[in-house]
């Protein structure tokens, strides 16, 4: 690691820009001006199918993800039906089994397939082998990029550029190791150093792959004067750690060639990560919150677009629809609490929900009520805008950032995926995050790869750092943290040093004369040398405690040590102590997003319950601990002396009221009913008609209870128009 940037001289002023913060940050070419129509899409989904009315959810964009079969017709079919279309393909695995077998170029490439310590090929679901991103594999994906763009795709999405950290035994990797490090190959299991260097090299190889594919797309864009988006669909750092994967996440954040990310989160990764944390107090919701927040922190205050993904199901055949429905609620609420984001992948693979023939949940299609709920939620995702207001004790606390929430960041880095972590692997990191989420504190991950971005840093009053689970790749990371403290930040430094990586003599800290990156940081912070101390530094302050963060998995230690440390840091930063409401309630426009973690929630008003397939009207929001809810506040609409549309399934494409008549149109997937809830004053007796896109009459069920009217009718991708006379 002697080629990493060395420790910056202590006399260098903090105002000097940190040049080459990450040696892995490749110089991507600048994008041409303009914007792909795909980048304008607020809602998207992905499918292997050509256009099919039963899965034709009226989102803004569709991703065609198809392997081993011609995909051109699928791209064209969705475009002909008005969708912006992107093309996704696996960056990490040979789904068509075309490259490694030699079908592509006539030469088999078994030495480029990921292999574990026993020499076995590592495959996803036992069918598609994971590939090492060699020159040949990259050329194969470049050809796939060319074909996708020639077929008319306006976005390229190389999915999951990642590798397993427990592999590296394939011949090609051994050669790449020796070329990179100028020393004989060492298997990743040999030492903590070998593991770190293995993961680092894989990270670099995937950065190279991303650069090559971007340049390929950019060349097409410039040659035909057509805007093309380059988007990375990726897993979170935490679920990658759980699955022993390495991927350039934070290390890709400053690459100018990337237009955006899809944050791939569903019940699987949420549970994987949760399974790598041992605590008597932990919850699915808290894990989901942390994963969604990770992607938010990766892109917020940047020019990169983010779609957060939610999946109403997963591929595990051992779960039932009732389980999926409960997890879906928690994921939706956790996702919508990320109020910096307002674009979504509403689901991957809608065929698993809307088409027959799948084993998902015990058989497909999903129950009708669940499909209706999914569409009602999707309408929220279509409408909702960025920005939110926290609500506590039924009172608004003010806009984002105006209260004691959203102030605390837990420092993390891609090198968490590189380090040989003790079991359970997320004990030292989730222990700093989940205890706060479980108390209703919206803590965030702090992406260390972004430590030199002032707009991003300004979001935080307190940052907590421990180098027990990861190491900074250069001294400039510590230097930037020190600059932030001197400018007024409060830094809590936890844990001890002296592990196997700290003792590696060819890492940057030893080159600079320090025992560890923690030692280097404390010297820069002018530490008095005590294991527990606090002191001022410039306009900011430092709080030092050598307790291991892993101990915060114990709720008693959280109360006795962790929370007081955070309160002290907030006070020193000139802020009030943390509110701990044991729940989350946020208003985003007309929508109320709520989760009761340890305490119940009760709010009064007039609300449509979005998670209820009947779209029931409620006078009270009441959630018991462990429950999540999503509601539409309709009090204002119900104060009007005329018919008003309260909520519908997706997608409401138009609505108009004039001359005493209400008219609106809904488009949705065939064979799944559309529903709508309306307010009609008691004195009025409405006549309701429904008309299809070709003018034919559509059968509609109308139920009126007092001043509330419920409508249910067959969906149509071409749209159905409802008139209330």
N, C-alpha and C positions, 0 to 999 in steps of 0.2 A: 504493500500500500504506500510505498514511498513516492508514488506519483500523485498522491492527493495533495491538495494545497496545504502549505505549512501554516503554522501559527502566525498570525499577523503580529507585528511588533506592537507592544503595549502602548507605545507613544503615538501610534496612528490615531488621528482624531476620529471620533464616532461619526462625524459628518461625511467622512470619505465614503463613497459608494463601495459596497462590497462587490468586488469584481469576481466573477466566476465562483459564486456561492457554491454551486454544485458542479463538480467536474464532469458529471454525467449529462449536463444540460447541453444538448446538441443544438447547433445553430440551424434551425429550420429556416427555409426561405419565407419571405413575407407573402401574405395572401394577396391575390389580386382584389381590386375593389369590387363591391357588389355582394350580394347575399343569395345563397341558394334558397329556392322556395321551401326546401325541407327545413331550413333553419327557422322559418317563420311558423312552423307547425307548433301549436301549443299542446296538442294531444296526438299520440302516435300509438301504434301497436305493431307487432311483428308476426309473420305467418310464413309457413311453407307453401300455402295455397295460392293459386290464382284467384281472381275475384270470385267470391261465393256469397250470394245474398244472405245466407244464414250467419255469416261472420262479418258482414259488412257494417261494422260499427262505424258511425259517421264521424270518425276522428279526422284530424287535419292531414295526417300522414300515415303511410304504411311502410314497414320494412319487410322486404322480401328476403327470407332466410331459407335458401333452398340448396341442397347439395346432392351431387351425384345424378341429378336430372336437369334438363334444360330449364333455365329460370327466366329467359327473355320474355316468354309469353306471359308469365305471371306479372312481371314488371309492367308490361304494356296494358294488361287487363285492369290493374288498379288505377293506372294513369287515365285510362279511358273513362273511368268512373269518377274522376275528379280528385283523386288523392295525389299529394306529393309523395314520391316513392324513393326510398333509399334501398341500398343493397348491403346486406350483412352477410359476412362469412366468418368462419372460425379462423382466428389468427394463430391459435395454439394447437390445433389438431386437424388431422387429415380425415375429415368427415366422409369424403368420397372414397377413401382408401385408394387414391389415384397417384399420389406422389411417391409415397414410401414403397409402394409395390412396383413402381416402374411404368405404370400405365400412362403417365403423363409424358415422360421423356425417353422411355425405353430402357431406363437404368434403375433398378431397385436401389433404395436408399435405407436399408435397415440400420445403418450406423448413425442415422440422424433422428431416430425415434428415441424418445425419453425412456431410459431404463433404470430400474431400481438397483439396489445393492446386490440382488440375486441375479441380475441380468434380464429380468422379466420386463417385457414391454408394458408401459403404463398406458391404460386406455380409459376413456370415459364411457361409462355404462357398458364396458366390455366390447365396444364396437369401433370406436374411433381413437387411434393412437395419438398421443401427445407428441408434438414435434419440437425439435430443437431449431431455433430460428437461424438456420444456416443460409449461405448465399443461395443455394438451390431452392430451399423452401421459400425464401423471399421472392425469388423470380417467379415461382409458381403463383404466389399471391399477387404479384404485380400483373400477371396475365389475367387473373381473376378480376382485378381492379379494372383493367382495360375493357374486358368483356362486359362488366357491369355498367360502365359508363357508356359504352357503345349501345347498350340495350336501353338507355334513356334514364338510368338512375341519376338523381341529383344529389345524392349523398353516398359516401363510402363509409361503412361501419365495420372495421376489422374487430370482431368480437373477442373479448377475453385474451388480450396479449399477456399471457402468464405462463409460468412453468412451475414444476414441483421442485421444492428445495431439497427433497430427499433423493432426487435423481442426479444425473451428471456422470453416470457410469458408461454412457455410450462413447464410442471411439471418437466421434466428431467433437464432442465436448472436451475430451481430454486434450485433443490437439489445440482447440481454441484456448483452453486454460494456459497451455504452455506458451502460446503466442502472446497472450495477454500479460501474464505475470513473469515470463522469462525464468521459469523454474519448473521442475517436474510436477506433473499433476498430482494432486492429493484428493482422495475421495472425501466427500462432505462429512462422512462420519468420523474422519480421523481426528478432528479437533474443532474447537470453536472457531479458530481462524480459518480452517478449510471450509467450514460451513458458511462463514461470512463471505469469503471470497467466491465461493460457488454461487451464492445468491447474488452477489454484486455483479458478477459476469453475466448471469442470466438477465438481470435488470438492464445491463448495457446492451445486450443483444436484442432485447425487445424494444429498447429505445431506437436502435438502428433500424429495426423492422418498421416501426411507426414512421420514422423519417423517410424511408424509401417509399412506403406506400403513399404518404402524403405527397411526396415529390411527383409520384406517378399521377396522382389525381390532379395536382396543380399543373402539370404539363398538359394534361387533357383540357383543363379549364382555360388555360391561356391559348391553346391551339385552336379551340372551337369557340372561344369567347362565350362560354357557358359557365355560370356559377355552380361550383360543386362544393358541398360541405364535407369536411373530414371529421368524423365523430368516433369517439372511443367508448364502446359499451364495456364497462368494467365492474368487477366486484369490489367491495370495500376492503380496506386494510384488515379489519378485524376478522371478517369471514375468511380472508386469504390465510391469515395466521392459523385459524382453526383447521383449515384444510392443508396446511403446510405448502402454501403457494407463494410465489414471489412475482411481483408485477410492478412496472413503473407507474406509480400513482402520484404521490407528491413530487417525485422526480420528473414527472411529465407536465406539472402544473404551469411551468413558465415557457413551454414550448409553443412558439407562435404559430406553428402549422396546424395545431388542433383547434377546431372551431367549437367543440363541446364534448360533453360526456353524457352517457346514460348510466346513472347509478343503479346497478342491478341488485335489487333487494327483494327478497320474498321470504316465505316462512322458513325455507331450508337454511339459508345463510344466517338468519336471525337465531335459529336454534343451534346451528353449528357453533357460533360464537358463544352463545350462552352456555353450551356444554363444556367450554374451556375455561369456565370460571366457577369456583367453588365458594359458595356463600349461603348461609341460611336465609338470606333475604335477597332474592333476585327475581326478575320477572321478564316475560317475553316482551312486554311493551317497552321496558327500559332498554333492552338489547336492540329492539327495532329503532327506538329513538336515537341511540348512539350511532347506528349504521347510517340512518338518513342524515344525521348531522354531519357525519364524516364527509359525505359528498358535497353538502352545502359549503363546508369550510374549504373544500378543494377548489371551489369556483367563485365564491362570493367575492365581491370587490374586484372582479376580473372581467375581461371581455369574452369569456367562454360561456357558452350556453350550457345549462344543465336540465336534463329531463330526469326526474326521479321515477323509478319503476315500482309498480306494485303488481302482485300476481294473486288473483283470487284462489289459486290452487298451487300445487306443486306435483312433481312426478312421482313422489313416494306413494306406492299403492296401499300402504298400511294405514292411511288416514281417511276419514270419512268427510262428507260434505259439511257436516255440522262443525267439525274441527276447523276446516278451512274457513268457514264463515266467521268464526270467532277470531282467528288469527288475522283475517282480512280487515276486520274492524280495527284491531290494534295497529296494523300497519298503516291503514288510511289515516288514522288520527295522528300517529307519530309523524307521518310524512307531511301532513297539512300543518303541523306545528312548525315546520321549516318555512317561515313566511317570507324568506328571501327568494323562494322558488315558486314559479307558477306554471311550469311546463312538466308534462308527465307522459311516461309510457304507461298507458292505462292497463295493459296486460300483454304478456307474450302468449302466443299460441292460443287464440280464442277458440280454436277447434276443440280443445280439451273441455270447453265449457258449453259451447253452443251446438256442437255436432255429435252425433251418435258414434259408437264404436271404440271409445276409449275406456280404460279401466279406472280412470281418475275418480277418486271419492267413492268408489263402488259402482261406477257406471255413468255414462254420459248420454245425453246432455245433462247438465246440472239441474237440480230442482228448479222449477219455474220461479218460485219466490226468490231464490238466490240470484237467478239471472236478472230479475227485475231490480233487485237491490243493487247489483253491480252497475246496471245502466243508470239508476238514480244517482249513485255515487259519481259515475262518470260525468253526469251533467254538472255536478259540483266542480269537478276537475276542469271542465270546459269553461266554466264561468269565473272561477275564483281568480283574484288578482293578488299581486305581491303586497306585502305589508299586513301587519296585524296589531292588535291591541290585547295585552294580557288582561285577564279579569280575575280578581281575587275577592272572595266574600261578596260576590254578586256586584262588585263595583269595578269599573275600568281603572287600570293603573296607569294609563297613558300609552302613547305609541311606543313601538319597539325602541328599546334603548333608553327610555325615560324613567325606568324603574330599576330595581336592584337585580333584575334578571339579565341574562345575556352578557355577563361580565367576565366569567371565569373560563379560562382555556387550559386544557390538559395537553401538554406538549407530547407529540408523537411524530414518528418519522417512518419512511419506507424501510429503514434499517431494522425496524421491529420484525419485518419478515425475513431479515437476513440472519438475525441472531438466534443462537441455539437456546431456546427458552425452556425453563423448567415446566413440568406439568403441575397444574393445568396451565396451558400456554398463555392465557390472557389474564392470569391472576394479578400480575403487577400493573396492568393498565385498566382493565374493567373495574378494578377496586377503587380507582380514582374517579371513575365516571358514573357507574351504576348507583352507588350510594346517594349521589346528588340527584340524579333523575328520579330515584325512588322517593325522594323528599320534595319533589316538585320544583327542583332547581334546574333550569335549562342550561346546564353546563355544555361546553363545546369542546371538541378536539381542537387543538392548535397545531396546524400543519407546519412543522419546522422548516420544510423546504420553502415556505413563504415568509420566512422571518425577516427578510430585507424589504418587504412590501409595506410601506407606511400606512396605506389605506386599510390593509388587512390588520396590521398591528393595532391600529387605533380602535378596533372593535373590543379590545380586551383591557380590563383594569387589572386583572390578576392572571398570571400564568403559573402553572405548577409544572415543574420539571423533575424528572428522575432519570438517571442514566443506567439504572439497573437492568432495564429491558431493551434498551437500544443505545446506539452510539451515534453522535453527530459525525458526518463524514469529513468535516473540515473545521478548523479553528474559527473560521469566519461565522459559523452558526453561533458559537458562544459570544463572539464579539458583537454580533447584531443584537443578541439578547441583552447584553450589558448596555448597549446604546439605548435600548428601549427602557431599561430601568432608569438610567440617568435622565431620561426624558420624562419620567413620572410614573413608570409602571411599578407594580408590586410583584416580585418574583418569589415564589416558594420553592426552595431547593430541598428535595427529599432523597433519602437513601444513602447507601455507602458505595464505595468502589472496591476494586481488588479482585474482580472476577477474571476468568481466563482471558477474555478479550482485552481487558484493561492491561494485563501483563504482557500482551504481545508487543515485542520491542520494535517491530517495523511499522507500527501505526503512527499517525501524525503526532499524537500527544507525546510519544517518546522521542520522536525526532526533535520536538520543541522543548524537551527537557521536563516533561510533566509525567506523573505516574498514571494519569487517567484523564479522560475528558472532563470528569467531575472536578478533579484537581485543577485543571486548567481554568474551568469556569469559576471556581471559587477564588482563585488568585485574581482573575480579571475583575471579580466582584469585590475585591479587597476584603475578603473574609477575615474575621478576627481569629479564625482557627478553632473555634469551639464547635462541638457537634450540634448544639442547640443554641441559637443566637438569632438576633435580628438587628439590623443596622440600616442607616440611611445611606444612599449613594446618589449623589446629584439630587435631582428632584424626586427620586423614587426610593424604594426600599427593598431589602432582601430579608426573607425569613428562612432560616436554615434549621432543618430537623433531620437527623440521620435515620429516622424510622423508615423501614421498608414499606412502600405503598401497598405491597401485597397484604399487609396486616389490616388494611382498611376493608377487607372482605368481612371482617368481624364487625357487626353493627355497634358493639360496645366501644371498640377502638375508634370508629367513625365519630361517635358522640363525644368521646373523651379527648380525642386528639385532632382528627381531620377537620371537623367543622369549626372548632376554635381557631385553628391555624388560618382557615379561609376567612373567618370573621375578622381576625386581626389584620390580615392583609387588606381586606376591603376598607377597614377603618383607616389604615395607614395611607390608602389610596384616596382618602377623602370621601368614601362612599359609606352608605349605611350597611348594616349587617344583612346577611341573606334572609330573605323570606323563605320559609319552608312550609308551603301550603299543603304538601303531600298530595298534590293533584295538579293538573294543568287545565286551564280554560283560556281559550283565545278566541277573539272575534276577528274574522277576516271578511269585511263587507257584511253581507247579511248572514254569514255562516258562523255557527258556534261549534268549536272543536274542543272536545273535552275528554279527559281521562282521569279517573279516580284511582290513585295508586294506593295510598294508605288510609286516606279519609274519604268520606262520601262527598258528593257534589249535589247541590240543590240550587236551581235558578228558576225564577218565576217569569212568565211571559206568554207569548203565543208562538209555538215552534212546530215546524214539520220535522218529524223524525225520519231522517234520510235512510237509516239502517232498517227501518220497518218497511217491508214490501208494500204495505197498504198506505204508506206516506201519512201516517196518522198525525192528527193535530194534537199537541200536548200543551197544557197550561203550565206544566212544571217539568224541568229537566232534573231528573233524580238518578244518580249513578252511585252504585255501591262500590266499595274498594275492589279494584281489579277490572272494572268495566270501562269501556270506551264508547263515546257517542258522537254523532255528527248531526247537526240540526240547522234548519233554516229559520231565522227570525222573521215571522210574517206579521208581526203586530201592526206595522204601518199599513200593510196592504189590507188588513182586515178593518181598518178604520175608515176606508173609503166607501162611499155609497154607490159602488158599481161593481160588476164582476171583476175578479182579479185572479190571475194565474199564480198559484202558490209554489208548486214545484212539479217537475215532470221527469220522466226518464230521458236519457240521452237519445237524440240531440234535438233540443229546441232550436229550430233554425230561424223562426220569425214569430213575432207576436204584435198585434195591433188592436187598439180599441178606438172606435169612432162610431158616431151615430147610434150609441147604445149597444153596439155589438162588439164582442170580443172574438178575435180570430187568431189562431196560432198554428204552426206547423211543426211536426216532429218527424225526424228520420231515424230509423233504427234497423237492426238486423231482423230479417224475416224469421218467422216461427217463434219469436219471443215477444210477448205482448208489450205494448207501450202503456204507461199509466200516467195520469195527471190528476192533480189535486187543485181544486178551485174554490175560491170564496165567492158566493153569490148571496147577496142580502136576502134574508128570509122572505121579504115581501115580493121577491121576484121569482117567477116560475119559468126557468130557461128552456128553450128548445135547443137541442144539440144535434148537429150533423157532422159527419166525417166523410171526407172525400179523398180518394187516392190521387196519385200523380197523373193518372190518365183520365181523371174525371169520374171514375166509377164510385158508387156509394160503398162505404166501408161500415161493416157492422160494429156498433159501439155499445158498450154496457155503461149505463148511467145510474148512479146511486146518489141520492140527496139526503143528507141528514142535517136538519137545521139549515145553517148557512154554508155548509161544506158539501161540495159536489165531487164525487170520485168518478173518473173515466178510465175505461180499459178497452183497448182495441188492438187489432193485429198491427204489428210494426211493418214498415216497408222501407227499404233503402232509398226508394225514390221519394218518400215523404207522404205523410197524411196530414191534411188540413182540417182543423176542427173549428167550427163556428158556433158561438154561443149567442143566440138571438134573445 
